[in-house]
Amino acid sequence: MFEKIINKIKGWWKSMFDYNKIITDFGLDTETSKEMLDAIQEWSKIFNGNEPWIDETKVSLHVGRTMCERVAKAVTIEFKSKCDDEFIDSIFQKFLRNIRKNTESGIGKSCMFFKPVYENGKMKVTTIQADKFIPIKFDDTGNLLGAIFIDQIINGNNVYTRLEYDELKDNILVIRNIAYKGKKNGVILSNKIDLHSVEKWKNIEEESAIENIDRLLGGFFKMNNSNNVDNNSPLGVPIFHNAVDTLKEIDKQFSRILWEYEGSELAIDIDESMLEVVGTNDDGTPKYKYPKGKERLYRKLNGMNDESKGKWNIFNPEIRDDPMFNGLNELLRQAEIQSGLQVGTLCKPELLEKTATEIKTGKQDYYVTVSDIQTQLQYAFDDLIYGIYVLCKLYGISVNNNYHVTYDWDDSILVDKEKVQTQSLVERNAQIIDDVQYIMETRKYTEEEAIAFIENIQKRKAKYQPQQDDEVDEE
């Protein structure tokens, strides 16, 4: 089914970005297949709520997008990270303001690139989604060594496109740029143009090189799961990829439920002789008067002369919603299992019978899913910070050569915080652990932070305790 979906967009993708033309213009041999690029475009449509199986007879629940939202929350909840270099950290913290939103896109489109940019004397990080760059070259361990990034400007019906190819070879990063002009509703890359003819790109060099670096300038995030679209690709697939067929069935079932409600709406079939004629319609037929505000309730029928039925009849069939919602709930459960989510993330778990072992296994599976995404994000953040560091050196910004980055990911999916706090309190009262360890366990502080916290509490006690003692003596 997924192959059929991909075939629907190949024509569109070719008109937007002629893959062979891009590769030829840069003179490249790519390691990312066209099947993989087509799949990324298809995943993007599902993530953006434009599911290709939806037509005028179906309504989508957009479960694929909802999956990404739920998982992104679990991945980034209470996430904290800090670089000990003040300037690098200031750029990094601004980038992290959108960490949850960026994570949604990354796990919904299979990959993402975080690119540091220095423009007009300012440093910033741009987030490039999977459908806006082309991975070209990888090393044997799956590290990205070359990629084409897409930058576009739309002016009326004209589309200006800049393709930037970055390639790392022998510790030298070579950057090449090509610009095109095309039409919004036509071929995007129809004509090559001078890069500097576009105001925004007038200060960008057509080709440049940066020496003595060991990776691309930026962080490459990719899903760390098996790829059945292209077994040879080091790229992963979105969180919902294995559940695409089930997502289609979910939308079909949801559409059936809506039709059941619509088809079961209360109505009164009434003979036309019971209605007052108040004029004539444009087609010459009589125009009838219905009770004000109740037009939707009445359905006019001709010749209801059956005395056993009378001149009117109430249409009020029983709604079969319970079995239909149960079916929808089971489909949601299957989608959760196929996507590595904990049962109950999407479906109503109270409608399902589960053993304690099944609940524990579900939590563990979901923890693995979330942990894998966190690990890949951390790799990408390390490379992003390295890219910021290199640009600082290139543009004469003073930064620490031996910077250090800390990461703190929440593990509450598998660990019950209340149980941890209760157990830590028992151990503290039994003098198995001291106050410092107790604060570290219950507040997720580092040892230094826990010591500082306790010292502050002790200072406050020492400050206010004498006043309390004096008040007692006076009494």
Secondary structure, DSSP 8 states (H G I E B T S, - for coil): -HHHHHHHHHHHHHHH--HHHHHHHHT---SS-HHHHHHHHHHHHHHTT--TT--TT-----HHHHHHHHHHHHHHTT-EEEESSHHHHHHHHHHHTTHHHHHHHHHHHSEEEEEEEEETTEEEEEEEEGGGEEEEEE-TTS-EEEEEEEEEEEETTEEEEEEEEEEEETTEEEEEEEEEEEETTS-TT-EEE-GGGSGGGTTS-SEEEEES-SS-SSEEEE--S--SS-TT-S----TTGGGHHHHHHHHHHHHHHHHHHHHT--EEEEEGGGSEEEEE-TTS-EEEE--TT-TTTEEEES----TTTTTEEEE-----HHHHHHHHHHHHHHHHHHTT--TTSSS-GGGS---HHHHHHHHHHHHHHHHHHHHHHHHHHHHHHHHHHHHHHHTT----TT--EEEE---TTTS-HHHHHHHHHHHHHTTSS-HHHHHHHHH---HHHHHHHHHHHHHHHHHHHHHHHHHHHH-
